[in-house]
Amino acid sequence: MARITYISPAGVKTTVEAEDGSTVMQTALRNNVDGIVGECGGNALCATCHVYVDEAQFAGLGPIVDFEEELLDCTSSPRKDTSRLSCQIPVTGAVDGLIVRLPETQE
């Protein structure tokens, strides 16, 4: 299990336990974290699970694949250097302590 902290645009922190094998998006939805929509169910088709990963942790997540790269250019909130789709971040022991900030809007 890994602990993930979601920070809302207002600065409210929600830290939850995440199951290995799930994703950062699935974990948010299971724990009723406001700010993650996930309209496509985690199939990387909608970009409504956009997050900003903590800078110090971003490089450790692995590369962004082409389809995620394209979707990140279509997010409703501005893309930043640390933008990722939370449906594409698998939960493993390597993400324990992950901090993600939620954008102002997903739609």
Secondary structure, 3 states (H helix, E strand, C coil): CEEEEEECCCCCEEEEEECCCCEHHHHHHHCCCCCCCCCCCCCCCCCCCEEEECHHHHHHHCCCCHHHHHHHCCCCCCCCCCEEEHHHCECCHHHCCEEEECCCCCC
